[in-house]
Amino acid sequence: MDKKPKVAIIMGSDSDLPIVSKTIKVLKEFNIEFEARVISAHRTPDKASQFAKEAENMGFDIIIAAAGKAAHLPGVLAAYTVVPVIGIPIKSSALYGMDALLSIVQMPSGIPVATVGIDGAENAGLLAVEMLSIKYDYLRKTLKDRREKMAQEVSKKDEKVKMEEFNFD
């Protein structure tokens, strides 16, 4: 297969970048091409709809959209494309991200958006890799290797904790 996987990362604001950087780190780890943009569903709605309409022709396999508060960005993008959208609710308001989570996860029937936890940017990247591994087989082995490494790290931590003596007096 000549084509490499490609992911769009769309943030509603540049203030989302510190969280979204965890997604970027995962995509770089798996050597997945990506393009990161700031496009607002509310402040630049025409740009958001145009990007989504052109996403498939631009070669994107997945769109990851991060937004806080009303968090309409993932749903707006999903409304204009059949490219899968993963939403990252960003903790950015007095409601601790619950407003964003509910805005993203409560999509109407027929326009799905996969949703990770609040500020769950690393999982958004990993979910994208898992989805891409359906089409790009080589990613599956890398995912399995990563999981094995995680399991080994937990086992090491378990051994360390088992060796500790705890005094709770």
C-alpha positions as CSV (number, residue, x, y, z in Angstrom):
1,M,0.0,0.0,0.0
2,D,1.6,3.3,-1.1
3,K,-0.6,5.6,0.9
4,K,0.4,6.4,4.4
5,P,-2.1,7.1,7.2
6,K,-3.0,10.7,7.7
7,V,-4.9,12.3,10.6
8,A,-6.3,15.9,10.9
9,I,-6.1,17.4,14.4
10,I,-8.5,20.3,14.7
11,M,-8.6,22.5,17.8
12,G,-11.3,25.0,18.6
13,S,-8.7,27.3,20.1
14,D,-4.9,27.4,20.4
15,S,-5.4,27.2,24.2
16,D,-6.2,23.5,23.5
17,L,-2.7,22.8,22.3
18,P,-1.1,21.8,25.7
19,I,-3.7,19.0,25.9
20,V,-3.7,18.1,22.2
21,S,0.1,17.8,22.2
22,K,-0.4,14.4,23.8
23,T,-2.3,13.3,20.6
24,I,0.6,14.6,18.5
25,K,3.1,12.7,20.6
26,V,1.2,9.4,20.0
27,L,0.9,10.0,16.2
28,K,4.6,10.8,16.0
29,E,5.4,7.6,18.0
30,F,3.6,5.6,15.4
31,N,5.0,7.7,12.5
32,I,1.6,8.8,11.3
33,E,1.3,11.9,9.2
34,F,-0.9,14.6,10.7
35,E,-1.9,18.2,10.2
36,A,-2.9,20.3,13.1
37,R,-5.2,23.3,12.7
38,V,-7.2,25.8,14.8
39,I,-10.7,26.1,13.4
40,S,-13.6,27.2,15.4
41,A,-17.1,25.9,15.0
42,H,-18.5,29.2,16.2
43,R,-16.0,31.8,15.1
44,T,-15.1,30.3,11.7
45,P,-18.1,28.1,10.9
46,D,-17.6,28.4,7.1
47,K,-14.0,27.3,7.4
48,A,-15.0,24.4,9.6
49,S,-17.6,23.1,7.2
50,Q,-15.3,23.6,4.2
51,F,-12.5,21.7,5.9
52,A,-14.8,18.8,6.8
53,K,-16.2,18.7,3.2
54,E,-12.7,18.5,1.8
55,A,-11.1,16.2,4.4
56,E,-11.6,13.0,2.4
57,N,-10.1,14.5,-0.8
58,M,-7.2,15.8,1.2
59,G,-6.4,12.2,2.2
60,F,-7.4,12.3,5.8
61,D,-8.3,8.9,7.3
62,I,-9.5,10.3,10.6
63,I,-10.2,13.7,12.2
64,I,-9.5,14.3,15.8
65,A,-11.4,17.4,17.1
66,A,-10.7,19.0,20.5
67,A,-13.1,21.5,22.0
68,G,-14.1,22.9,25.3
69,K,-17.3,24.4,26.8
70,A,-20.1,24.0,24.2
71,A,-17.7,21.8,22.2
72,H,-19.7,21.7,19.0
73,L,-16.6,21.4,16.8
74,P,-16.5,17.5,16.6
75,G,-20.2,17.3,15.7
76,V,-20.0,20.1,13.2
77,L,-17.1,18.4,11.4
78,A,-18.9,15.0,11.5
79,A,-22.0,16.6,10.0
80,Y,-20.0,17.5,6.8
81,T,-17.9,14.3,6.3
82,V,-18.0,10.5,6.4
83,V,-14.4,10.6,7.6
84,P,-14.5,9.2,11.2
85,V,-14.3,11.9,13.9
86,I,-12.9,11.4,17.4
87,G,-13.8,14.1,19.9
88,I,-11.7,15.3,22.8
89,P,-13.6,17.2,25.4
90,I,-11.4,19.8,26.9
91,K,-11.7,20.9,30.5
92,S,-11.9,24.6,30.1
93,S,-14.8,26.0,32.1
94,A,-16.5,26.1,35.5
95,L,-18.1,22.8,34.7
96,Y,-14.8,21.0,34.7
97,G,-15.2,19.7,31.1
98,M,-18.5,18.0,31.7
99,D,-20.2,20.5,29.4
100,A,-17.7,19.6,26.6
101,L,-18.1,15.9,27.3
102,L,-21.8,15.9,27.1
103,S,-21.8,18.2,24.0
104,I,-19.6,15.7,22.1
105,V,-21.0,12.4,23.3
106,Q,-24.7,13.3,22.8
107,M,-24.7,13.4,19.0
108,P,-28.0,12.8,17.2
109,S,-28.6,9.5,15.5
110,G,-26.9,9.2,12.2
111,I,-23.9,11.5,12.9
112,P,-21.6,9.6,15.2
113,V,-18.6,11.0,17.0
114,A,-16.3,8.7,18.9
115,T,-15.5,10.4,22.2
116,V,-12.7,10.0,24.7
117,G,-12.6,11.2,28.3
118,I,-12.1,14.8,29.4
119,D,-8.6,15.9,28.3
120,G,-8.1,12.3,27.0
121,A,-5.8,13.4,24.1
122,E,-3.4,10.4,24.5
123,N,-6.4,8.0,24.2
124,A,-7.7,9.9,21.2
125,G,-4.3,9.4,19.4
126,L,-4.3,5.7,20.4
127,L,-7.9,5.2,19.3
128,A,-7.0,6.8,15.9
129,V,-4.0,4.3,15.6
130,E,-6.3,1.4,16.4
131,M,-8.8,2.5,13.8
132,L,-6.1,3.0,11.3
133,S,-4.7,-0.5,12.0
134,I,-7.8,-1.9,10.3
135,K,-6.5,-0.5,7.0
136,Y,-2.8,-0.3,7.7
137,D,-1.8,-3.7,9.1
138,Y,1.7,-2.8,10.2
139,L,0.3,-0.5,12.9
140,R,-1.3,-3.5,14.7
141,K,2.1,-5.1,15.6
142,T,3.3,-1.7,16.9
143,L,0.2,-1.4,19.0
144,K,0.7,-4.9,20.5
145,D,4.3,-4.1,21.2
146,R,3.3,-0.9,23.0
147,R,0.8,-2.8,25.1
148,E,3.3,-5.5,26.0
149,K,5.8,-2.8,27.1
150,M,3.0,-1.2,29.3
151,A,2.3,-4.6,30.9
152,Q,6.0,-5.1,31.6
153,E,6.2,-1.7,33.3
154,V,3.2,-2.5,35.5
155,S,4.8,-5.8,36.5
156,K,7.9,-4.0,37.5
157,K,5.9,-1.5,39.6
158,D,4.0,-4.5,41.1
159,E,7.3,-6.1,42.2
160,K,8.6,-2.9,43.6
161,V,5.4,-2.3,45.7
162,K,5.4,-6.0,46.9
163,M,8.9,-5.4,48.3
164,E,7.9,-2.3,50.3
165,E,7.1,-2.5,54.0
166,F,4.3,-0.2,54.9
167,N,3.8,1.3,58.4
168,F,0.5,2.9,58.8
169,D,0.7,3.5,62.6
